[in-house]
Amino acid sequence: MKVNIFPITFFVLMALILFGTTQTVMSQSRERQQAAIEEKYYDAWEAEYLSRLREVLDENSLTHAGVTMTKTIHEDRGRSYEVRLHHKRFGRMSTEERQGVLNGLREVSFPVDTCTFDFQIF
């Protein structure tokens, strides 16, 4: 009787271990796929956001302004962006004019509420 129980128990335990390992690998693969899809969405949103920023700058006679956007990804799935603007006209603008341009840039929407944007003019 003991001779028959050992092989059955062995195969059942091996099947459980194999099943558990397979499910873990599949779960990690799904998480990676989800992260890759999410990153593609963010890339598209960021490109669209930059093009809208350029439109606002063009409306304010700041064509060909340099725009540098640096992102920081936080553990809570949020992101913060630092947007640096470069144009020689900024040096000749009054504080009110610069503030008006910044207000126009801040009005550009981004589809994710957990993202923050900080603008700096150089």
ZATOR-307596 format. One line per 5 residues: number of its first residue (from 1); their letters; for each residue x, y, z of N, C-alpha, C. Coordinates in nm, 2 decimals. Each point is the difference from the previous one (the first is absolute). Layout:
BEGIN
NUM = A = X:Y:Z:X:Y:Z:X:Y:Z  ...
//
This chain:
BEGIN
1 = MKVNI = 0.08:-0.12:0.00:-0.08:0.12:0.00:0.09:0.13:0.00  0.10:0.00:0.08:0.09:0.12:0.01:0.07:0.02:-0.13  0.03:-0.11:-0.07:0.07:0.01:-0.13:-0.09:0.07:-0.10  -0.13:-0.01:0.00:-0.08:0.06:-0.09:-0.03:0.15:0.03  0.00:0.03:0.13:-0.03:0.14:0.04:0.12:0.10:-0.03
6 = FPITF = 0.12:-0.05:0.01:0.12:0.09:-0.02:0.00:0.05:-0.15  -0.01:-0.08:-0.10:0.00:0.06:-0.14:-0.12:0.09:-0.02  -0.11:-0.03:0.05:-0.12:0.09:-0.02:0.02:0.13:0.07  0.05:0.00:0.12:0.03:0.12:0.08:0.10:0.08:-0.07  0.11:-0.06:-0.05:0.11:0.06:-0.07:-0.05:0.08:-0.12
11 = FVLMA = -0.08:-0.07:-0.08:-0.06:0.07:-0.13:-0.09:0.11:0.03  -0.09:-0.02:0.11:-0.09:0.11:0.03:0.08:0.12:0.05  0.10:-0.02:0.09:0.08:0.12:0.05:0.07:0.06:-0.12  0.06:-0.08:-0.09:0.07:0.06:-0.11:-0.09:0.08:-0.09  -0.13:-0.05:-0.02:-0.09:0.07:-0.08:-0.04:0.14:0.06
16 = LILFG = -0.02:0.00:0.14:-0.03:0.12:0.07:0.12:0.10:-0.01  0.12:-0.04:0.01:0.12:0.08:-0.01:0.01:0.06:-0.14  -0.02:-0.08:-0.10:0.00:0.04:-0.14:-0.11:0.10:-0.03  -0.12:-0.02:0.05:-0.11:0.09:-0.02:0.03:0.13:0.07  0.05:0.00:0.12:0.02:0.13:0.07:0.11:0.08:-0.07
21 = TTQTV = 0.11:-0.07:-0.04:0.11:0.07:-0.07:-0.05:0.06:-0.13  -0.08:-0.07:-0.08:-0.05:0.05:-0.13:-0.09:0.12:0.03  -0.09:0.00:0.10:-0.09:0.11:0.02:0.08:0.12:0.05  0.11:-0.02:0.07:0.08:0.12:0.04:0.07:0.06:-0.12  0.05:-0.08:-0.09:0.07:0.06:-0.12:-0.10:0.07:-0.08
26 = MSQSR = -0.12:-0.06:-0.02:-0.10:0.06:-0.09:-0.05:0.13:0.06  -0.01:0.01:0.14:-0.04:0.12:0.06:0.10:0.11:-0.02  0.13:-0.03:0.02:0.10:0.10:-0.03:0.01:0.04:-0.14  -0.03:-0.09:-0.09:0.00:0.04:-0.14:-0.12:0.10:-0.03  -0.11:-0.03:0.06:-0.12:0.09:-0.02:0.03:0.14:0.06
31 = ERQQA = 0.07:0.01:0.11:0.04:0.13:0.06:0.09:0.07:-0.09  0.10:-0.07:-0.06:0.09:0.07:-0.09:-0.07:0.05:-0.13  -0.09:-0.08:-0.05:-0.08:0.04:-0.11:-0.08:0.12:0.03  -0.07:0.00:0.11:-0.08:0.12:0.05:0.09:0.12:0.01  0.12:-0.01:0.06:0.09:0.11:0.01:0.04:0.05:-0.13
36 = AIEEK = 0.03:-0.09:-0.10:0.04:0.05:-0.13:-0.11:0.07:-0.07  -0.12:-0.05:0.01:-0.12:0.07:-0.06:-0.02:0.13:0.06  0.01:0.01:0.13:-0.01:0.13:0.07:0.10:0.10:-0.04  0.13:-0.05:-0.02:0.11:0.09:-0.04:-0.03:0.05:-0.14  -0.06:-0.08:-0.09:-0.03:0.05:-0.14:-0.10:0.11:0.01
41 = YYDAW = -0.10:-0.02:0.08:-0.10:0.11:0.02:0.06:0.13:0.05  0.09:-0.02:0.10:0.06:0.12:0.05:0.09:0.07:-0.10  0.07:-0.08:-0.08:0.08:0.06:-0.11:-0.09:0.08:-0.10  -0.11:-0.05:-0.04:-0.09:0.07:-0.09:-0.06:0.12:0.07  -0.04:-0.01:0.13:-0.05:0.12:0.07:0.10:0.11:0.01
46 = EAEYL = 0.13:-0.04:0.03:0.11:0.10:0.02:0.03:0.07:-0.14  0.00:-0.08:-0.11:0.02:0.06:-0.13:-0.11:0.10:-0.03  -0.12:-0.03:0.03:-0.12:0.09:-0.03:0.01:0.12:0.09  0.04:-0.02:0.13:0.01:0.11:0.09:0.11:0.10:-0.05  0.11:-0.05:-0.04:0.11:0.08:-0.05:-0.04:0.08:-0.12
51 = SRLRE = -0.08:-0.06:-0.09:-0.05:0.07:-0.12:-0.09:0.11:0.04  -0.09:-0.02:0.10:-0.09:0.10:0.04:0.08:0.12:0.07  0.10:-0.04:0.08:0.09:0.11:0.06:0.06:0.08:-0.11  0.05:-0.06:-0.11:0.06:0.08:-0.11:-0.11:0.09:-0.06  -0.12:-0.05:-0.01:-0.11:0.09:-0.06:-0.02:0.12:0.09
56 = VLDEN = 0.00:-0.02:0.13:-0.02:0.12:0.09:0.12:0.09:-0.02  0.12:-0.05:-0.01:0.12:0.08:-0.01:-0.01:0.08:-0.14  -0.04:-0.07:-0.10:-0.01:0.06:-0.13:-0.10:0.12:0.00  -0.11:-0.02:0.08:-0.10:0.10:0.01:0.05:0.13:0.07  0.10:-0.03:0.08:0.06:0.11:0.08:0.13:0.05:-0.07
61 = SLTHA = 0.02:-0.02:-0.13:0.11:0.04:-0.07:0.13:-0.05:0.05  0.00:-0.12:0.05:0.12:-0.07:0.04:0.03:-0.13:-0.08  -0.01:0.03:-0.13:0.03:-0.11:-0.10:0.14:-0.05:0.02  0.03:-0.12:-0.01:0.13:-0.06:0.01:0.06:0.01:0.14  -0.09:0.01:0.10:0.05:0.00:0.14:0.04:-0.14:0.03
66 = GVTMT = 0.11:-0.01:0.08:0.05:-0.13:0.04:-0.09:-0.05:0.12  -0.05:-0.12:-0.02:-0.08:-0.07:0.11:0.07:-0.13:0.04  0.03:-0.01:0.12:0.06:-0.12:0.06:-0.10:-0.05:0.11  -0.04:-0.13:-0.02:-0.09:-0.05:0.10:0.06:-0.13:0.06  0.02:0.01:0.14:0.06:-0.11:0.07:-0.10:-0.06:0.09
71 = KTIHE = -0.01:-0.13:0.00:-0.10:-0.07:0.08:0.06:-0.08:0.11  -0.07:0.00:0.12:0.04:-0.09:0.11:-0.12:-0.09:0.03  0.02:-0.13:0.00:-0.11:-0.09:0.02:0.01:-0.04:0.15  -0.12:0.02:0.07:0.00:-0.03:0.14:-0.06:-0.14:0.02  0.02:-0.06:0.12:-0.04:-0.13:0.03:-0.15:-0.01:0.01
76 = DRGRS = -0.07:0.10:0.03:-0.15:0.00:0.01:-0.06:0.02:-0.14  0.07:-0.03:-0.10:-0.05:0.01:-0.14:-0.02:0.14:-0.05  0.04:0.10:0.08:-0.01:0.13:-0.05:0.13:0.05:-0.07  -0.01:0.11:-0.07:0.12:0.05:-0.06:0.01:0.15:0.02  0.12:0.05:0.00:0.02:0.14:0.01:0.09:0.04:-0.12
81 = YEVRL = -0.03:0.11:-0.06:0.07:0.05:-0.12:0.06:0.14:0.03  0.12:0.02:-0.04:0.06:0.13:0.01:0.02:0.05:-0.15  -0.07:0.11:-0.03:0.01:0.05:-0.13:0.08:0.13:0.00  0.11:0.00:-0.08:0.09:0.11:-0.01:-0.02:0.07:-0.13  -0.02:0.13:0.00:-0.02:0.08:-0.12:0.12:0.09:-0.03
86 = HHKRF = 0.05:0.00:-0.12:0.11:0.09:-0.04:-0.04:0.08:-0.12  0.02:0.13:0.01:-0.02:0.09:-0.11:0.06:0.14:0.04  0.06:0.06:-0.10:0.07:0.13:0.04:-0.11:0.11:0.03  -0.12:-0.02:-0.05:-0.11:0.10:0.02:-0.04:0.00:0.15  0.02:-0.11:0.07:-0.04:-0.01:0.14:0.08:0.11:0.08
91 = GRMST = 0.12:0.02:-0.04:0.09:0.10:0.07:-0.05:0.14:-0.02  -0.07:0.03:-0.11:-0.06:0.13:-0.03:-0.14:0.02:0.05  -0.06:-0.10:0.05:-0.14:0.01:0.04:-0.01:0.05:0.14  -0.11:0.07:0.03:-0.03:0.04:0.14:-0.05:-0.12:0.08  0.00:0.02:0.13:-0.04:-0.11:0.08:-0.15:-0.04:-0.03
96 = EERQG = -0.08:0.10:-0.03:-0.14:-0.03:-0.03:-0.01:-0.08:-0.13  0.08:0.03:-0.10:-0.01:-0.07:-0.12:0.05:-0.14:0.02  0.10:-0.02:0.07:0.05:-0.14:0.03:-0.11:-0.08:0.07  -0.06:0.07:0.10:-0.10:-0.07:0.08:-0.12:-0.03:-0.09  -0.03:0.08:-0.09:-0.11:-0.03:-0.10:0.03:-0.12:-0.08
101 = VLNGL = 0.12:-0.01:-0.05:0.04:-0.12:-0.08:-0.01:-0.12:0.09  0.06:0.01:0.12:-0.01:-0.12:0.09:-0.14:-0.04:0.03  -0.09:0.10:0.02:-0.14:-0.04:0.03:-0.06:-0.07:-0.12  0.03:0.04:-0.12:-0.05:-0.06:-0.12:0.05:-0.15:-0.01  0.13:-0.02:0.04:0.06:-0.13:-0.01:-0.06:-0.09:0.11
106 = REVSF = -0.03:0.06:0.12:-0.06:-0.08:0.11:-0.15:-0.05:-0.04  -0.06:0.07:-0.09:-0.14:-0.03:-0.04:0.00:-0.12:-0.09  0.11:-0.04:-0.06:0.00:-0.11:-0.09:-0.02:-0.13:0.09  -0.10:-0.08:-0.04:-0.04:-0.11:0.08:0.08:-0.13:-0.03  0.01:-0.08:0.10:0.07:-0.13:-0.02:-0.10:-0.11:0.05
111 = PVDTC = -0.02:-0.11:-0.07:-0.11:-0.09:0.03:0.02:-0.08:0.13  0.11:0.01:0.08:0.01:-0.07:0.12:0.01:0.11:0.11  -0.09:-0.02:0.10:0.00:0.10:0.11:0.11:-0.01:0.10  0.07:-0.12:0.01:0.10:-0.01:0.10:0.14:0.06:-0.05  0.00:0.06:-0.12:0.12:0.05:-0.05:0.01:0.15:0.03
116 = TFDFQ = 0.11:0.05:0.04:0.02:0.14:0.03:0.11:0.06:-0.09  -0.02:0.13:-0.03:0.09:0.07:-0.09:0.06:0.12:0.07  0.13:0.02:-0.01:0.07:0.12:0.05:0.07:0.06:-0.12  -0.03:0.13:-0.02:0.06:0.07:-0.11:0.11:0.10:0.05  0.11:0.00:-0.08:0.11:0.09:0.03:0.04:0.07:-0.13
121 = IF = 0.02:0.13:0.01:0.04:0.08:-0.12:0.15:0.04:0.02  0.07:-0.02:-0.11:0.14:0.03:-0.01:0.03:0.10:-0.11
//
